[in-house]
Amino acid sequence: MLPHDPGSTESSARNRFVGLVTEILLDTVMAQVELQCGPHRIVSLMSSEAVRDLGLEVGSLAVAVVKATMVIVEVPREQQ
C-alpha cells in the first residue's frame, strides 16, 4: 500500500509520487535525493540548502512533483 499524499495545496501538477527518501548524496552546493515511490525510483537534483530547509533525511516521507517542460527522446535497445 502506498503512503497517503500529505499535500494540502492545490496544484496544476498531476504527477505526484508519494514515497520515502532512500538516499541523499550531499555536497557543499548540490544534493541528489532518491525516493522510492511504490515500484518507482525517483531521483531529484536540488540545492543542499533545499535539503536542509525541507529537513530531508533517509526515511523521510516526501512527495516528488513532476511537471516537465521538455521532451526526452528514447531509442530501442539493440535486439540480441
Secondary structure as the mmCIF struct_conf table of DSSP 4:
data_model
#
loop_
_struct_conf.conf_type_id
_struct_conf.id
_struct_conf.beg_label_comp_id
_struct_conf.beg_label_asym_id
_struct_conf.beg_label_seq_id
_struct_conf.end_label_comp_id
_struct_conf.end_label_asym_id
_struct_conf.end_label_seq_id
HELX_LH_PP_P HELX_LH_PP_P1 LEU A 2 HIS A 4
BEND BEND1 THR A 9 THR A 9
BEND BEND2 SER A 12 SER A 12
STRN STRN1 ASN A 15 LEU A 26
BEND BEND3 THR A 28 VAL A 29
STRN STRN2 MET A 30 CYS A 37
TURN_TY1_P TURN_TY1_P1 GLY A 38 PRO A 39
STRN STRN3 HIS A 40 SER A 47
HELX_RH_AL_P HELX_RH_AL_P1 SER A 48 LEU A 54
TURN_TY1_P TURN_TY1_P2 GLY A 55 GLY A 55
TURN_TY1_P TURN_TY1_P3 VAL A 58 GLY A 59
STRN STRN4 LEU A 61 VAL A 66
BEND BEND4 MET A 70 MET A 70
HELX_LH_PP_P HELX_LH_PP_P2 PRO A 76 GLN A 79
#
